[in-house]
Amino acid sequence: MLEQFLEKGDILLGEKCKDWEEAISRGCEPLLARQIIVPSYRDAIMENHRSMPYMVIAPGIMLAHARPECGARGLGITLMTLSPPIPFGSETNDPVSFVITLATPDDKSHVKMLEALTDFLMDDDLREKFLAARTEEEALAALASASDK
Amino acid sequence: MKILVCCGSGLGSSFMMEMNIKKALKEMGVEGEVSHCDLSSAAGNKSDIYVGTRDIASELTGLGGIVVSLNNMIDKKEMKDKLAAAIEEFKAKA
């Protein structure tokens, strides 16, 4: 189901980033390019993370997002894997190898997308399959198989 | 029984946890009202059980409810076990 929210280029695989700031910037790029978010949104994500690393929601997984009023104009999501993984300053969940960047224009528009994301993340087999993907096609195939279940 | 799930912005991880908690309550056959909000609104939203990821949970103590702290938000077992323990504690207090 999640694949229906992704445009071409929203899956970034095996990215090399020098630190968490660069990783957040990289994950925002496709959304910036389509003007789903403006630069202030990316900056707000970094600000959020600096104040508390709570967005590292599970071992190795960062859910990068800010509030709509910080500069989100539309609904969007990017999925990025990091190779090698990078420390994000989380006491229990470092290092991060998977950065999910979310944008929603309001408090409600992203409900279906979050449901799809939750289903995907909580399925260990599918998540592993996605993380092992080498091409966008393989990654999309992993996501699409989630909706068959 | 009121359960409030909190995160920094009130629309990402808290929303996802709310979905999971609703599913878990259903599986456990427990009635409960579940909602989510951002951390700054938590104090004004009196609840019996507060849930947050580890960093958030430390800010939720002192609000007068039972606090559930999750290390791994997508670990269904951790969530279910800790939620069940919190519900028991709530029942014991009631």
gemmi code that builds the backbone of each chain (N, CA, C; Angstrom):
import gemmi

chains = {
    "A": [
        ("MET", (0.808, -1.218, 0.000), (0.000, 0.000, 0.000), (0.840, 1.267, 0.000)),
        ("LEU", (1.974, 1.179, 0.695), (2.817, 2.372, 0.847), (3.324, 2.886, -0.504)),
        ("GLU", (3.511, 1.956, -1.447), (4.074, 2.352, -2.745), (3.199, 3.381, -3.460)),
        ("GLN", (1.905, 3.403, -3.159), (1.037, 4.365, -3.850), (1.303, 5.814, -3.428)),
        ("PHE", (2.050, 5.993, -2.342), (2.365, 7.348, -1.887), (3.742, 7.815, -2.367)),
        ("LEU", (4.439, 6.919, -3.074), (5.808, 7.231, -3.501), (5.867, 7.613, -4.972)),
        ("GLU", (6.605, 8.656, -5.269), (6.865, 9.044, -6.662), (8.259, 8.526, -7.025)),
        ("LYS", (8.545, 8.529, -8.309), (9.869, 8.087, -8.736), (10.932, 8.976, -8.071)),
        ("GLY", (11.957, 8.338, -7.531), (13.011, 9.102, -6.884), (12.825, 9.265, -5.380)),
        ("ASP", (11.690, 8.791, -4.853), (11.451, 8.908, -3.410), (12.115, 7.789, -2.609)),
        ("ILE", (12.642, 6.799, -3.324), (13.398, 5.739, -2.638), (14.882, 5.968, -2.913)),
        ("LEU", (15.651, 6.127, -1.868), (17.095, 6.365, -1.994), (17.796, 5.210, -1.283)),
        ("LEU", (18.642, 4.497, -2.010), (19.240, 3.291, -1.428), (20.748, 3.412, -1.271)),
        ("GLY", (21.234, 2.951, -0.102), (22.672, 2.891, 0.138), (23.365, 4.244, 0.103)),
        ("GLU", (22.665, 5.277, 0.591), (23.245, 6.630, 0.575), (24.411, 6.734, 1.553)),
        ("LYS", (25.425, 7.476, 1.145), (26.556, 7.744, 2.045), (26.428, 9.175, 2.530)),
        ("CYS", (26.317, 9.341, 3.844), (26.215, 10.688, 4.405), (27.234, 10.812, 5.524)),
        ("LYS", (27.777, 12.002, 5.713), (28.839, 12.140, 6.712), (28.277, 12.284, 8.131)),
        ("ASP", (27.075, 12.799, 8.253), (26.478, 12.935, 9.589), (24.952, 12.993, 9.469)),
        ("TRP", (24.268, 13.100, 10.629), (22.806, 13.046, 10.593), (22.195, 14.251, 9.893)),
        ("GLU", (22.859, 15.392, 9.969), (22.323, 16.574, 9.276), (22.264, 16.332, 7.765)),
        ("GLU", (23.366, 15.764, 7.257), (23.395, 15.497, 5.821), (22.337, 14.451, 5.445)),
        ("ALA", (22.152, 13.472, 6.336), (21.156, 12.430, 6.057), (19.746, 13.021, 6.004)),
        ("ILE", (19.440, 13.911, 6.922), (18.105, 14.529, 6.919), (17.929, 15.385, 5.660)),
        ("SER", (18.964, 16.142, 5.313), (18.896, 16.955, 4.089), (18.644, 16.096, 2.862)),
        ("ARG", (19.398, 14.995, 2.788), (19.284, 14.110, 1.620), (17.868, 13.539, 1.527)),
        ("GLY", (17.328, 13.112, 2.651), (15.975, 12.539, 2.657), (14.912, 13.552, 2.262)),
        ("CYS", (15.190, 14.831, 2.489), (14.231, 15.898, 2.156), (14.290, 16.304, 0.689)),
        ("GLU", (15.425, 16.018, 0.035), (15.645, 16.555, -1.319), (14.517, 16.277, -2.319)),
        ("PRO", (14.057, 15.016, -2.434), (12.986, 14.780, -3.421), (11.719, 15.599, -3.120)),
        ("LEU", (11.413, 15.804, -1.847), (10.215, 16.564, -1.473), (10.417, 18.058, -1.729)),
        ("LEU", (11.636, 18.522, -1.506), (11.972, 19.921, -1.805), (11.861, 20.177, -3.305)),
        ("ALA", (12.387, 19.226, -4.079), (12.400, 19.396, -5.537), (10.979, 19.514, -6.083)),
        ("ARG", (10.043, 18.782, -5.477), (8.650, 18.843, -5.952), (7.836, 19.915, -5.221)),
        ("GLN", (8.506, 20.668, -4.369), (7.877, 21.740, -3.597), (6.751, 21.243, -2.680)),
        ("ILE", (6.880, 19.982, -2.237), (5.958, 19.469, -1.220), (6.334, 20.095, 0.116)),
        ("ILE", (7.630, 20.342, 0.282), (8.097, 21.078, 1.455), (8.976, 22.247, 1.002)),
        ("VAL", (9.119, 23.224, 1.877), (10.055, 24.324, 1.623), (11.217, 24.148, 2.613)),
        ("PRO", (12.361, 24.825, 2.374), (13.552, 24.582, 3.206), (13.313, 24.731, 4.712)),
        ("SER", (12.378, 25.589, 5.109), (12.137, 25.769, 6.549), (11.656, 24.468, 7.199)),
        ("TYR", (11.010, 23.613, 6.421), (10.522, 22.338, 6.967), (11.706, 21.434, 7.325)),
        ("ARG", (12.672, 21.371, 6.404), (13.891, 20.582, 6.658), (14.600, 21.109, 7.911)),
        ("ASP", (14.692, 22.432, 8.007), (15.364, 23.031, 9.167), (14.612, 22.707, 10.463)),
        ("ALA", (13.274, 22.670, 10.370), (12.469, 22.364, 11.560), (12.683, 20.919, 12.012)),
        ("ILE", (12.869, 20.004, 11.053), (13.149, 18.603, 11.418), (14.462, 18.549, 12.201)),
        ("MET", (15.462, 19.268, 11.700), (16.768, 19.264, 12.382), (16.646, 19.861, 13.784)),
        ("GLU", (15.878, 20.912, 13.886), (15.661, 21.569, 15.179), (14.991, 20.593, 16.159)),
        ("ASN", (13.952, 19.904, 15.666), (13.258, 18.884, 16.472), (14.246, 17.847, 16.988)),
        ("HIS", (15.079, 17.392, 16.077), (15.988, 16.304, 16.426), (17.053, 16.776, 17.417)),
        ("ARG", (17.514, 18.014, 17.222), (18.518, 18.552, 18.141), (17.968, 18.663, 19.556)),
        ("SER", (16.686, 19.025, 19.667), (16.107, 19.223, 20.997), (15.911, 17.885, 21.715)),
        ("MET", (15.646, 16.814, 20.956), (15.429, 15.499, 21.569), (15.444, 14.438, 20.471)),
        ("PRO", (16.242, 13.373, 20.624), (16.322, 12.401, 19.517), (15.164, 11.404, 19.491)),
        ("TYR", (13.957, 11.870, 19.816), (12.811, 10.950, 19.947), (12.348, 10.380, 18.620)),
        ("MET", (12.746, 11.002, 17.496), (12.270, 10.507, 16.204), (13.004, 9.254, 15.736)),
        ("VAL", (14.030, 8.841, 16.491), (14.638, 7.535, 16.205), (13.735, 6.520, 16.919)),
        ("ILE", (12.719, 6.076, 16.205), (11.574, 5.390, 16.821), (11.818, 3.921, 17.125)),
        ("ALA", (12.839, 3.360, 16.513), (13.138, 1.933, 16.706), (14.609, 1.755, 16.356)),
        ("PRO", (15.215, 0.613, 16.744), (16.631, 0.436, 16.426), (16.898, 0.650, 14.933)),
        ("GLY", (17.738, 1.634, 14.627), (18.136, 1.874, 13.242), (17.166, 2.678, 12.396)),
        ("ILE", (16.035, 3.098, 12.972), (15.009, 3.761, 12.149), (14.693, 5.184, 12.626)),
        ("MET", (14.839, 6.133, 11.719), (14.554, 7.537, 12.003), (13.305, 7.960, 11.234)),
        ("LEU", (12.331, 8.517, 11.960), (11.108, 9.026, 11.323), (11.194, 10.552, 11.329)),
        ("ALA", (11.742, 11.099, 10.238), (12.009, 12.536, 10.188), (10.759, 13.298, 9.760)),
        ("HIS", (10.286, 14.199, 10.624), (9.115, 15.001, 10.272), (9.032, 16.228, 11.167)),
        ("ALA", (8.230, 17.185, 10.742), (7.965, 18.364, 11.568), (6.484, 18.678, 11.415)),
        ("ARG", (6.054, 19.774, 12.012), (4.628, 20.101, 11.917), (4.318, 20.755, 10.564)),
        ("PRO", (3.068, 20.597, 10.081), (2.708, 21.147, 8.764), (3.064, 22.631, 8.630)),
        ("GLU", (2.806, 23.385, 9.670), (3.022, 24.842, 9.589), (4.509, 25.217, 9.488)),
        ("CYS", (5.389, 24.235, 9.661), (6.821, 24.509, 9.501), (7.223, 24.587, 8.025)),
        ("GLY", (6.286, 24.265, 7.139), (6.627, 24.401, 5.722), (6.292, 23.194, 4.860)),
        ("ALA", (5.244, 22.443, 5.246), (4.792, 21.336, 4.403), (3.572, 21.804, 3.608)),
        ("ARG", (3.658, 21.677, 2.283), (2.543, 22.131, 1.435), (1.726, 20.973, 0.894)),
        ("GLY", (2.294, 19.792, 0.948), (1.583, 18.638, 0.405), (1.921, 17.386, 1.193)),
        ("LEU", (1.423, 16.275, 0.682), (1.639, 14.988, 1.328), (2.802, 14.292, 0.623)),
        ("GLY", (3.758, 13.817, 1.389), (4.870, 13.132, 0.744), (5.660, 12.279, 1.714)),
        ("ILE", (6.377, 11.325, 1.152), (7.219, 10.447, 1.973), (8.425, 10.003, 1.146)),
        ("THR", (9.594, 9.971, 1.764), (10.749, 9.369, 1.111), (11.317, 8.289, 2.036)),
        ("LEU", (11.886, 7.258, 1.431), (12.484, 6.151, 2.175), (13.946, 6.051, 1.762)),
        ("MET", (14.830, 6.180, 2.725), (16.256, 6.186, 2.396), (17.035, 5.217, 3.283)),
        ("THR", (17.865, 4.391, 2.651), (18.741, 3.538, 3.454), (20.148, 4.139, 3.439)),
        ("LEU", (20.828, 4.015, 4.576), (22.167, 4.583, 4.723), (23.191, 3.468, 4.791)),
        ("SER", (24.230, 3.600, 4.004), (25.326, 2.638, 4.059), (26.651, 3.412, 3.990)),
        ("PRO", (27.416, 3.436, 5.075), (27.156, 2.754, 6.352), (26.128, 3.516, 7.214)),
        ("PRO", (25.601, 2.821, 8.247), (24.698, 3.472, 9.198), (25.406, 4.621, 9.935)),
        ("ILE", (24.626, 5.572, 10.422), (25.186, 6.782, 11.029), (24.620, 6.982, 12.440)),
        ("PRO", (25.469, 7.422, 13.380), (24.924, 7.734, 14.714), (24.034, 8.974, 14.684)),
        ("PHE", (22.880, 8.893, 15.331), (21.939, 10.018, 15.406), (21.806, 10.543, 16.842)),
        ("GLY", (22.644, 10.045, 17.735), (22.563, 10.530, 19.113), (21.446, 9.895, 19.930)),
        ("SER", (20.964, 8.726, 19.503), (19.926, 8.033, 20.263), (20.581, 7.017, 21.195)),
        ("GLU", (20.176, 7.057, 22.465), (20.811, 6.209, 23.464), (20.593, 4.726, 23.195)),
        ("THR", (19.393, 4.380, 22.745), (19.072, 2.959, 22.588), (18.992, 2.503, 21.134)),
        ("ASN", (18.808, 3.432, 20.188), (18.483, 2.999, 18.824), (19.511, 3.341, 17.742)),
        ("ASP", (20.672, 3.815, 18.133), (21.736, 4.093, 17.168), (22.412, 2.801, 16.731)),
        ("PRO", (23.115, 2.730, 15.599), (23.153, 3.747, 14.545), (21.936, 3.611, 13.618)),
        ("VAL", (21.686, 4.645, 12.853), (20.507, 4.659, 11.982), (20.883, 4.214, 10.566)),
        ("SER", (20.103, 3.269, 10.040), (20.356, 2.814, 8.668), (19.158, 3.078, 7.758)),
        ("PHE", (18.057, 3.566, 8.340), (16.825, 3.769, 7.560), (16.196, 5.092, 7.987)),
        ("VAL", (16.134, 6.028, 7.045), (15.535, 7.333, 7.348), (14.254, 7.489, 6.531)),
        ("ILE", (13.146, 7.673, 7.244), (11.851, 7.891, 6.595), (11.507, 9.365, 6.793)),
        ("THR", (11.293, 10.085, 5.711), (10.952, 11.501, 5.833), (9.493, 11.692, 5.436)),
        ("LEU", (8.730, 12.317, 6.336), (7.294, 12.498, 6.115), (6.933, 13.968, 6.024)),
        ("ALA", (5.967, 14.273, 5.173), (5.390, 15.617, 5.161), (3.887, 15.501, 5.004)),
        ("THR", (3.156, 16.297, 5.755), (1.703, 16.339, 5.620), (1.254, 17.797, 5.725)),
        ("PRO", (0.296, 18.203, 4.884), (-0.131, 19.608, 4.886), (-1.021, 19.965, 6.079)),
        ("ASP", (-1.530, 18.956, 6.792), (-2.403, 19.211, 7.955), (-2.366, 17.988, 8.874)),
        ("ASP", (-3.198, 17.996, 9.915), (-3.169, 16.916, 10.917), (-3.816, 15.608, 10.454)),
        ("LYS", (-4.498, 15.627, 9.331), (-5.316, 14.457, 8.975), (-4.955, 13.786, 7.647)),
        ("SER", (-4.433, 14.564, 6.704), (-4.236, 14.048, 5.330), (-3.343, 12.819, 5.258)),
        ("HIS", (-2.511, 12.627, 6.275), (-1.513, 11.566, 6.178), (-1.926, 10.276, 6.860)),
        ("VAL", (-3.177, 10.177, 7.294), (-3.596, 9.012, 8.075), (-3.398, 7.699, 7.308)),
        ("LYS", (-3.880, 7.673, 6.059), (-3.758, 6.444, 5.255), (-2.279, 6.090, 5.019)),
        ("MET", (-1.481, 7.132, 4.790), (-0.059, 6.910, 4.551), (0.608, 6.338, 5.809)),
        ("LEU", (0.254, 6.873, 6.966), (0.831, 6.375, 8.224), (0.403, 4.938, 8.503)),
        ("GLU", (-0.843, 4.629, 8.175), (-1.319, 3.250, 8.373), (-0.487, 2.301, 7.526)),
        ("ALA", (-0.288, 2.693, 6.262), (0.497, 1.851, 5.355), (1.937, 1.726, 5.844)),
        ("LEU", (2.479, 2.841, 6.326), (3.853, 2.831, 6.830), (3.975, 1.933, 8.060)),
        ("THR", (3.000, 2.024, 8.960), (3.019, 1.203, 10.179), (2.965, -0.281, 9.827)),
        ("ASP", (2.064, -0.632, 8.911), (1.953, -2.038, 8.496), (3.275, -2.533, 7.933)),
        ("PHE", (3.888, -1.696, 7.122), (5.166, -2.068, 6.498), (6.265, -2.232, 7.547)),
        ("LEU", (6.387, -1.243, 8.433), (7.481, -1.270, 9.416), (7.344, -2.423, 10.396)),
        ("MET", (6.100, -2.802, 10.705), (5.899, -3.837, 11.720), (5.993, -5.246, 11.158)),
        ("ASP", (6.141, -5.346, 9.856), (6.317, -6.653, 9.241), (7.819, -6.905, 9.063)),
        ("ASP", (8.403, -7.685, 9.966), (9.859, -7.873, 9.978), (10.405, -8.379, 8.638)),
        ("ASP", (9.704, -9.348, 8.039), (10.197, -9.934, 6.783), (10.260, -8.891, 5.671)),
        ("LEU", (9.168, -8.134, 5.556), (9.109, -7.144, 4.487), (10.114, -6.037, 4.690)),
        ("ARG", (10.269, -5.626, 5.941), (11.213, -4.553, 6.234), (12.627, -5.000, 5.849)),
        ("GLU", (12.957, -6.238, 6.237), (14.283, -6.770, 5.903), (14.479, -6.855, 4.391)),
        ("LYS", (13.426, -7.261, 3.706), (13.476, -7.392, 2.257), (13.719, -6.013, 1.628)),
        ("PHE", (13.015, -5.033, 2.145), (13.181, -3.668, 1.627), (14.604, -3.179, 1.882)),
        ("LEU", (15.084, -3.393, 3.092), (16.412, -2.893, 3.464), (17.525, -3.590, 2.680)),
        ("ALA", (17.237, -4.799, 2.200), (18.243, -5.534, 1.437), (18.186, -5.200, -0.054)),
        ("ALA", (17.173, -4.449, -0.464), (16.992, -4.149, -1.895), (18.174, -3.343, -2.435)),
        ("ARG", (18.535, -3.640, -3.677), (19.644, -2.901, -4.288), (19.173, -1.904, -5.329)),
        ("THR", (17.979, -2.137, -5.845), (17.449, -1.208, -6.849), (16.080, -0.710, -6.393)),
        ("GLU", (15.673, 0.413, -6.977), (14.362, 0.970, -6.658), (13.263, -0.052, -6.981)),
        ("GLU", (13.473, -0.809, -8.079), (12.475, -1.801, -8.482), (12.315, -2.871, -7.403)),
        ("GLU", (13.452, -3.366, -6.892), (13.386, -4.391, -5.835), (12.697, -3.843, -4.589)),
        ("ALA", (13.026, -2.600, -4.274), (12.448, -1.980, -3.083), (10.941, -1.812, -3.244)),
        ("LEU", (10.527, -1.365, -4.421), (9.097, -1.196, -4.684), (8.376, -2.539, -4.661)),
        ("ALA", (9.059, -3.570, -5.174), (8.459, -4.905, -5.173), (8.215, -5.370, -3.737)),
        ("ALA", (9.169, -5.057, -2.845), (9.004, -5.436, -1.434), (7.783, -4.730, -0.850)),
        ("LEU", (7.641, -3.439, -1.147), (6.500, -2.675, -0.627), (5.190, -3.204, -1.187)),
        ("ALA", (5.201, -3.505, -2.482), (3.972, -3.963, -3.126), (3.536, -5.308, -2.559)),
        ("SER", (4.517, -6.152, -2.173), (4.132, -7.446, -1.628), (3.472, -7.283, -0.265)),
        ("ALA", (3.726, -6.144, 0.393), (3.059, -5.873, 1.670), (1.561, -5.749, 1.475)),
        ("SER", (1.162, -5.154, 0.364), (-0.268, -4.931, 0.153), (-1.001, -6.199, -0.258)),
        ("ASP", (-0.214, -7.242, -0.659), (-0.870, -8.494, -1.032), (-1.362, -9.261, 0.189)),
        ("LYS", (-0.762, -8.950, 1.331), (-1.058, -9.754, 2.524), (-2.458, -9.490, 3.044)),
    ],
    "B": [
        ("MET", (-11.141, 4.278, 30.994), (-9.687, 4.409, 30.995), (-9.237, 5.233, 29.784)),
        ("LYS", (-8.509, 6.296, 30.066), (-8.042, 7.167, 28.984), (-6.549, 6.965, 28.755)),
        ("ILE", (-6.177, 6.707, 27.509), (-4.769, 6.527, 27.160), (-4.366, 7.646, 26.202)),
        ("LEU", (-3.309, 8.357, 26.544), (-2.842, 9.448, 25.689), (-1.431, 9.125, 25.186)),
        ("VAL", (-1.274, 9.165, 23.869), (0.032, 8.886, 23.270), (0.649, 10.210, 22.838)),
        ("CYS", (1.892, 10.427, 23.228), (2.513, 11.721, 22.936), (3.780, 11.562, 22.108)),
        ("CYS", (4.014, 12.570, 21.263), (5.323, 12.678, 20.624), (5.630, 14.159, 20.451)),
        ("GLY", (6.760, 14.470, 19.878), (7.186, 15.862, 19.795), (6.256, 16.735, 18.986)),
        ("SER", (5.790, 16.220, 17.858), (4.962, 17.051, 16.987), (3.485, 16.688, 17.070)),
        ("GLY", (3.180, 15.515, 17.605), (1.784, 15.119, 17.753), (1.156, 14.591, 16.479)),
        ("LEU", (1.950, 14.264, 15.480), (1.303, 13.701, 14.283), (2.099, 12.616, 13.577)),
        ("GLY", (3.244, 12.240, 14.116), (4.016, 11.173, 13.484), (3.981, 9.931, 14.331)),
        ("SER", (4.991, 9.813, 15.196), (5.096, 8.576, 15.973), (3.909, 8.384, 16.921)),
        ("SER", (3.367, 9.480, 17.471), (2.237, 9.306, 18.400), (1.030, 8.731, 17.667)),
        ("PHE", (0.836, 9.181, 16.443), (-0.293, 8.704, 15.641), (-0.118, 7.215, 15.324)),
        ("MET", (1.119, 6.834, 14.988), (1.377, 5.429, 14.662), (1.184, 4.551, 15.899)),
        ("MET", (1.644, 5.054, 17.044), (1.478, 4.262, 18.271), (-0.001, 4.136, 18.637)),
        ("GLU", (-0.750, 5.220, 18.399), (-2.184, 5.172, 18.698), (-2.862, 4.042, 17.915)),
        ("MET", (-2.504, 3.934, 16.626), (-3.088, 2.859, 15.808), (-2.755, 1.491, 16.404)),
        ("ASN", (-1.476, 1.326, 16.790), (-1.050, 0.037, 17.333), (-1.708, -0.266, 18.670)),
        ("ILE", (-1.859, 0.752, 19.485), (-2.470, 0.541, 20.807), (-3.940, 0.172, 20.659)),
        ("LYS", (-4.623, 0.830, 19.726), (-6.040, 0.486, 19.488), (-6.167, -0.977, 19.076)),
        ("LYS", (-5.256, -1.418, 18.194), (-5.265, -2.825, 17.768), (-5.012, -3.742, 18.962)),
        ("ALA", (-4.016, -3.365, 19.772), (-3.631, -4.209, 20.914), (-4.775, -4.317, 21.927)),
        ("LEU", (-5.454, -3.188, 22.186), (-6.572, -3.210, 23.144), (-7.657, -4.153, 22.657)),
        ("LYS", (-7.914, -4.084, 21.354), (-8.933, -4.933, 20.753), (-8.560, -6.399, 20.942)),
        ("GLU", (-7.283, -6.708, 20.674), (-6.816, -8.086, 20.831), (-6.896, -8.546, 22.282)),
        ("MET", (-6.665, -7.596, 23.202), (-6.698, -7.956, 24.627), (-8.127, -7.924, 25.167)),
        ("GLY", (-9.041, -7.407, 24.346), (-10.430, -7.302, 24.794), (-10.614, -6.266, 25.887)),
        ("VAL", (-9.829, -5.192, 25.811), (-9.914, -4.140, 26.825), (-10.542, -2.884, 26.207)),
        ("GLU", (-11.483, -2.290, 26.938), (-12.097, -1.045, 26.473), (-11.218, 0.124, 26.886)),
        ("GLY", (-11.027, 1.062, 25.994), (-10.238, 2.238, 26.368), (-10.347, 3.311, 25.313)),
        ("GLU", (-10.188, 4.548, 25.775), (-10.245, 5.672, 24.845), (-8.797, 6.078, 24.556)),
        ("VAL", (-8.399, 6.019, 23.285), (-7.008, 6.327, 22.937), (-6.947, 7.577, 22.059)),
        ("SER", (-6.091, 8.509, 22.411), (-5.888, 9.673, 21.549), (-4.405, 10.040, 21.545)),
        ("HIS", (-4.044, 11.007, 20.691), (-2.630, 11.400, 20.613), (-2.497, 12.912, 20.594)),
        ("CYS", (-1.347, 13.392, 21.001), (-1.119, 14.837, 20.985), (0.377, 15.122, 21.036)),
        ("ASP", (0.746, 16.379, 20.922), (2.155, 16.735, 21.062), (2.472, 16.942, 22.538)),
        ("LEU", (3.747, 16.910, 22.824), (4.207, 16.930, 24.204), (3.694, 18.149, 24.985)),
        ("SER", (3.664, 19.301, 24.326), (3.277, 20.520, 25.043), (1.795, 20.498, 25.435)),
        ("SER", (0.981, 19.706, 24.733), (-0.454, 19.641, 25.059), (-0.772, 18.553, 26.078)),
        ("ALA", (0.208, 17.708, 26.389), (-0.056, 16.535, 27.224), (-0.573, 16.915, 28.617)),
        ("ALA", (0.014, 17.952, 29.201), (-0.364, 18.330, 30.568), (-1.828, 18.759, 30.649)),
        ("GLY", (-2.339, 19.350, 29.579), (-3.725, 19.816, 29.583), (-4.721, 18.744, 29.191)),
        ("ASN", (-4.243, 17.532, 29.048), (-5.080, 16.450, 28.545), (-5.023, 15.276, 29.528)),
        ("LYS", (-5.713, 15.444, 30.628), (-5.629, 14.494, 31.747), (-5.978, 13.073, 31.312)),
        ("SER", (-5.074, 12.151, 31.601), (-5.302, 10.769, 31.181), (-4.841, 9.793, 32.254)),
        ("ASP", (-5.288, 8.546, 32.117), (-4.908, 7.521, 33.094), (-3.546, 6.926, 32.756)),
        ("ILE", (-3.313, 6.752, 31.456), (-2.043, 6.174, 31.023), (-1.445, 7.059, 29.920)),
        ("TYR", (-0.176, 7.406, 30.068), (0.526, 8.183, 29.040), (1.556, 7.279, 28.368)),
        ("VAL", (1.611, 7.349, 27.043), (2.555, 6.515, 26.314), (3.450, 7.385, 25.440)),
        ("GLY", (4.737, 7.072, 25.430), (5.647, 7.796, 24.553), (6.894, 6.982, 24.317)),
        ("THR", (7.660, 7.364, 23.298), (8.954, 6.714, 23.140), (9.843, 7.216, 24.280)),
        ("ARG", (10.898, 6.500, 24.526), (11.757, 6.708, 25.678), (12.065, 8.174, 26.016)),
        ("ASP", (12.525, 8.933, 25.019), (12.905, 10.326, 25.277), (11.700, 11.163, 25.702)),
        ("ILE", (10.559, 10.873, 25.085), (9.335, 11.610, 25.385), (8.801, 11.200, 26.759)),
        ("ALA", (8.860, 9.905, 27.044), (8.261, 9.379, 28.271), (8.852, 10.032, 29.523)),
        ("SER", (10.146, 10.343, 29.460), (10.768, 10.946, 30.644), (10.151, 12.313, 30.949)),
        ("GLU", (9.539, 12.932, 29.939), (8.889, 14.233, 30.134), (7.443, 14.072, 30.622)),
        ("LEU", (6.957, 12.843, 30.594), (5.540, 12.620, 30.922), (5.321, 12.258, 32.385)),
        ("THR", (6.415, 11.962, 33.068), (6.269, 11.638, 34.482), (5.896, 12.926, 35.212)),
        ("GLY", (5.083, 12.802, 36.223), (4.679, 13.998, 36.953), (3.344, 14.550, 36.480)),
        ("LEU", (2.761, 13.931, 35.452), (1.446, 14.382, 34.989), (0.328, 13.682, 35.760)),
        ("GLY", (0.709, 12.732, 36.588), (-0.280, 12.097, 37.460), (-0.809, 10.769, 36.952)),
        ("GLY", (-0.356, 10.349, 35.800), (-0.831, 9.069, 35.278), (0.279, 8.037, 35.264)),
        ("ILE", (-0.052, 6.849, 34.804), (0.954, 5.804, 34.649), (1.673, 6.067, 33.320)),
        ("VAL", (2.997, 5.945, 33.315), (3.747, 6.246, 32.095), (4.320, 4.972, 31.476)),
        ("VAL", (4.042, 4.803, 30.186), (4.613, 3.686, 29.448), (5.692, 4.235, 28.525)),
        ("SER", (6.909, 3.716, 28.672), (8.044, 4.184, 27.876), (8.472, 3.103, 26.893)),
        ("LEU", (8.441, 3.422, 25.613), (8.781, 2.420, 24.602), (10.141, 2.699, 23.967)),
        ("ASN", (10.995, 1.692, 23.952), (12.297, 1.825, 23.285), (12.164, 1.640, 21.779)),
        ("ASN", (11.324, 0.697, 21.424), (11.169, 0.343, 20.022), (9.687, 0.407, 19.666)),
        ("MET", (9.349, 1.447, 18.928), (7.943, 1.708, 18.646), (7.295, 0.671, 17.743)),
        ("ILE", (8.111, -0.055, 16.973), (7.499, -1.019, 16.059), (7.592, -2.447, 16.596)),
        ("ASP", (7.987, -2.580, 17.853), (8.033, -3.897, 18.482), (6.686, -4.145, 19.165)),
        ("LYS", (5.887, -4.963, 18.503), (4.527, -5.199, 18.973), (4.531, -5.834, 20.361)),
        ("LYS", (5.498, -6.723, 20.594), (5.525, -7.429, 21.877), (5.856, -6.470, 23.020)),
        ("GLU", (6.859, -5.643, 22.810), (7.222, -4.678, 23.861), (6.010, -3.806, 24.209)),
        ("MET", (5.346, -3.323, 23.170), (4.197, -2.442, 23.387), (3.082, -3.161, 24.144)),
        ("LYS", (2.788, -4.369, 23.703), (1.690, -5.116, 24.321), (1.996, -5.459, 25.780)),
        ("ASP", (3.219, -5.916, 26.033), (3.607, -6.287, 27.397), (3.546, -5.088, 28.335)),
        ("LYS", (4.121, -3.967, 27.885), (4.165, -2.788, 28.752), (2.771, -2.190, 28.941)),
        ("LEU", (1.971, -2.252, 27.885), (0.606, -1.740, 27.978), (-0.219, -2.592, 28.951)),
        ("ALA", (-0.053, -3.913, 28.841), (-0.796, -4.820, 29.722), (-0.431, -4.558, 31.186)),
        ("ALA", (0.866, -4.328, 31.439), (1.316, -4.054, 32.808), (0.711, -2.744, 33.315)),
        ("ALA", (0.651, -1.745, 32.446), (0.087, -0.448, 32.832), (-1.404, -0.571, 33.118)),
        ("ILE", (-2.093, -1.389, 32.336), (-3.534, -1.572, 32.547), (-3.783, -2.270, 33.889)),
        ("GLU", (-2.949, -3.261, 34.202), (-3.051, -3.938, 35.497), (-2.865, -2.946, 36.639)),
        ("GLU", (-1.846, -2.098, 36.478), (-1.555, -1.091, 37.510), (-2.735, -0.137, 37.659)),
        ("PHE", (-3.326, 0.235, 36.546), (-4.487, 1.131, 36.573), (-5.652, 0.481, 37.302)),
        ("LYS", (-5.896, -0.791, 36.995), (-7.006, -1.516, 37.627), (-6.778, -1.631, 39.139)),
        ("ALA", (-5.517, -1.874, 39.509), (-5.180, -2.027, 40.928), (-5.419, -0.724, 41.686)),
        ("LYS", (-5.177, 0.383, 41.025), (-5.364, 1.696, 41.656), (-6.838, 2.070, 41.779)),
        ("ALA", (-7.645, 1.601, 40.806), (-9.050, 2.015, 40.719), (-9.883, 1.430, 41.853)),
    ],
}
model = gemmi.Model(1)
for chain_id, residues in chains.items():
    chain = gemmi.Chain(chain_id)
    for i, (resn, *xyz) in enumerate(residues, 1):
        res = gemmi.Residue()
        res.name, res.seqid = resn, gemmi.SeqId(i, " ")
        for name, pos in zip(("N", "CA", "C"), xyz):
            atom = gemmi.Atom()
            atom.name, atom.element = name, gemmi.Element(name[0])
            atom.pos, atom.b_iso = gemmi.Position(*pos), 0.0
            res.add_atom(atom)
        chain.add_residue(res)
    model.add_chain(chain)
structure = gemmi.Structure()
structure.add_model(model)
structure.setup_entities()
